[in-house]
Amino acid sequence: MVEAMTGGITEAVKINATIASAVEELGLGMGVGSQRTAIEKPSLEKTFSVVRKNAPTAFLIANIGGPQLVKGYSAKEAKMAVDMINADALAIHLNALQEIVQPEGETSFKGVLNKIGEIAQALDVPVIVKETGAGIAAEEAKQLVSMKVVGIDVAGVGGTSWAAVEYHRAKKKHDEFHQGLGKAFWDWGVPTAMSLIESLQSVSITVIASGGIRTGIDVAKALALGADLTGMAHPILLAATKGPKEVKKTLQVAIESLRNAMFLVGAESLPKMREVPLVITGKTAEWLKMRGFQPEIYAKRSLRKKEMI
Ligand SMILES: Cc1cc2nc3c(=O)[nH]c(=O)nc-3n(C[C@H](O)[C@H](O)[C@H](O)COP(=O)(O)O)c2cc1C
C-alpha cells in the first residue's frame, strides 16, 4: 500500500489524485494524510475525497492523529474522517517524536490509549494504529490489542525521519534550537525490522511493515518475516511530484521485483513467503535476543521443495 501522506493543501489534490489512480489500477491500497485540516475546515474536504473519486474500489485508510484525540476528538470526528473518503479503515497516527521536535508541536499524549479504545469500539470500520517513523515496540503492540485495535502499522526507523524533516525546516528558519533537537533525535526509535518482529511475535492482529521500505526486495523480506501488508510513503511522494507515469512506474518496479524475489526463492504465493528460510544476523539478531525474541526460528524453517518441481 501507499502510506498516509497528504491532504489539506491545494497541491495535495493533484498528488492524492495521481496516487489514487495508480493504486486503483494496480490493485493496491492507500492511506491519506491527517484529515485534521478538513475536519476543522470542510472546504478542504475535496483534497482528500479526490482519493475515493479516483480509486472507487481500492482499500482506503482514513487518518487522524493521537494528539487530536487528547485535545477532544471523539468518535464523531473519527467518523467524519472515514465518511470523507468512504474509507475501509481508520488509522490513528502516533507521532510523539515529530511533536517534540516541531516548534508548534503538541506534546500531550495523556489518555491517548483510552481514547484510541473508545474510537475502536465506536467505529464500524477497523481501526489501525500507526507510527510515523519511530516504530512500535512489543509492549505498545500489546497495549493496543487490549484496546481492541485490529491492526498495527509499525512505521519504524530506517525511512522518513521526522526529526530530520524538522531539522531542515528549522535550518531554513535559522532556528538553531529546533535544529539541535532534530539533530539529536534524527534516528530515534525502533528500527522497522525489529519493530515488525517484536509486533509479530507478541500479538496476533494485522501487522503492516513500513518505514524505509524502498524496493520489492524490502517488501519480500517483510512478507517473509510475516508482515500482512507493507507500505511505502516517501518514494511515492517523490514520484508523484514528477507525474502519474512516474508513480505507476515506481510501483510497477516494486511489484515486479517482489514477484521476481518470490520466483527466485520458489514461493508461488504470498503465504508461501512465510515458509522461506530467512537468516537474521548482526545488530538485528542481537537486539531480538536481548529483548527475548527468537531470531533463529526464521533460519530453521523450509519451503517444501517438491512443490517447486
Ligand atoms: C510527506 C509525508 C507526510 C506524511 N504525513 C503523514 C500523516 O499525515 N499521517 C500519518 O499517519 N503519517 C504520515 N506520514 C508517515 C508515513 O505514513 C509513513 O509512516 C512514514 O513516512 C514511513 O514510511 P517511508 O519511510 O516509506 O516514508 C507522512 C510521511 C511523509 C513522507
The ligand as an SDF file (V2000), in Angstrom:
LIG
                    3D

 31 33  0  0  0  0  0  0  0  0999 V2000
    5.4500   13.7990    3.2990 C   0  0  0  0  0  0  0  0  0  0  0  0
    4.9520   12.8320    4.3270 C   0  0  0  0  0  0  0  0  0  0  0  0
    3.8050   13.1480    5.0290 C   0  0  0  0  0  0  0  0  0  0  0  0
    3.2980   12.2630    5.9780 C   0  0  0  0  0  0  0  0  0  0  0  0
    2.1380   12.5640    6.6470 N   0  0  0  0  0  0  0  0  0  0  0  0
    1.5690   11.6370    7.4480 C   0  0  0  0  0  0  0  0  0  0  0  0
    0.2730   11.8600    8.0130 C   0  0  0  0  0  0  0  0  0  0  0  0
   -0.3590   12.9000    7.7990 O   0  0  0  0  0  0  0  0  0  0  0  0
   -0.2490   10.8850    8.7870 N   0  0  0  0  0  0  0  0  0  0  0  0
    0.4180    9.7270    9.0530 C   0  0  0  0  0  0  0  0  0  0  0  0
   -0.1160    8.8500    9.7300 O   0  0  0  0  0  0  0  0  0  0  0  0
    1.6580    9.5070    8.5560 N   0  0  0  0  0  0  0  0  0  0  0  0
    2.2310   10.4230    7.7640 C   0  0  0  0  0  0  0  0  0  0  0  0
    3.4720   10.1770    7.2070 N   0  0  0  0  0  0  0  0  0  0  0  0
    4.2180    8.9680    7.6160 C   0  0  0  0  0  0  0  0  0  0  0  0
    4.0770    7.8550    6.6120 C   0  0  0  0  0  0  0  0  0  0  0  0
    2.7310    7.4230    6.5110 O   0  0  0  0  0  0  0  0  0  0  0  0
    4.9750    6.6380    6.9290 C   0  0  0  0  0  0  0  0  0  0  0  0
    4.5110    6.0070    8.0880 O   0  0  0  0  0  0  0  0  0  0  0  0
    6.4290    7.0060    7.1480 C   0  0  0  0  0  0  0  0  0  0  0  0
    6.8110    8.0570    6.2820 O   0  0  0  0  0  0  0  0  0  0  0  0
    7.3750    5.8380    6.8890 C   0  0  0  0  0  0  0  0  0  0  0  0
    7.3990    5.4540    5.5420 O   0  0  0  0  0  0  0  0  0  0  0  0
    8.5690    5.8350    4.4870 P   0  0  0  0  0  0  0  0  0  0  0  0
    9.8810    5.5640    5.1710 O   0  0  0  0  0  0  0  0  0  0  0  0
    8.3130    4.9350    3.3240 O   0  0  0  0  0  0  0  0  0  0  0  0
    8.4270    7.2790    4.1510 O   0  0  0  0  0  0  0  0  0  0  0  0
    3.9950   11.0530    6.2620 C   0  0  0  0  0  0  0  0  0  0  0  0
    5.1710   10.7650    5.5380 C   0  0  0  0  0  0  0  0  0  0  0  0
    5.6400   11.6300    4.5890 C   0  0  0  0  0  0  0  0  0  0  0  0
    6.8990   11.2680    3.8150 C   0  0  0  0  0  0  0  0  0  0  0  0
  1  2  1  0
  2  3  1  0
  2 30  2  0
  3  4  2  0
  4  5  1  0
  4 28  1  0
  5  6  2  0
  6  7  1  0
  6 13  1  0
  7  8  2  0
  7  9  1  0
  9 10  1  0
 10 11  2  0
 10 12  1  0
 12 13  2  0
 13 14  1  0
 14 15  1  0
 14 28  1  0
 15 16  1  0
 16 17  1  0
 16 18  1  0
 18 19  1  0
 18 20  1  0
 20 21  1  0
 20 22  1  0
 22 23  1  0
 23 24  1  0
 24 25  2  0
 24 26  1  0
 24 27  1  0
 28 29  2  0
 29 30  1  0
 30 31  1  0
M  END
$$$$
